[in-house]
Amino acid sequence: MGPGNDVHHSDVIVGAISLSPEWLDKRIRPTSHRALGFIHAYGDSMSPTFEDGDILLVDTGLRDPSGADGVYVLEANHRIFIKRVTEKLSGGHIVTSDNPSIKTTDELNGDSEVQVKGKVVWVWNGRKL
């Protein structure tokens, strides 16, 4: 989200979120349970879909956006981005932000190295009540 965050090569574990296999299979249908991971949303470029601080569940087994438009975790230039990826009729892909006040648009056309790290499959809202 936003201008991208630097890639961190180590995780900081402060607890655990337990998800039942039944819930995962019914709601998410992941490529595998082991392919699931969490990432925090930073910034407001994907608002209102999700907000700064929300917890995103990512299926790292879904790395090919062809025929599967959605929100993906991308790595480019040693930075992590969370953006919407949409397939064009020509077969290329457009990368955009959901926030209408942010005009981020880019094209995945092979000109630069972009790695798809996974697809966002669920969002937990982190709003304080």
C-alpha positions, 0 to 999 in steps of 0.5 A: 500500500502507499509508496511500498514498504521495505522488504523485511527478511525476518518476522517479529512474532508477538502472538498467534492467530488460530484458524480452524481448518474447517473455517479455512476450507469453507471460507477461504479454500486455500491452495494449502493451509501451509501456504497461508500467512499474515501481513499488516496493511500500511497506508491508505492507498487501498481504502476503503477495501481495507485500512491502515493497520488491518490484518490481511490473510495471504495465500502464497500459493496464488502467485499468478494473477492471470484469470484471477483478478484481485488484491495481491502482495507484490515485491518490486525494487526491494519493496512490498506493495499491496495492490489490485491487479486486473487482467487486460484484454490483451493479456497484460495486467494493470496494477492500481490502488482502490483509493479514488484519491490516489492515482496509482496505476502501473502495468505489469508488462515485463519491463521491470522485475515484479514478484507476486508473493501471494493473493489477499484472501481475507481481511481482519479489520483492526478498528478500535471500538 
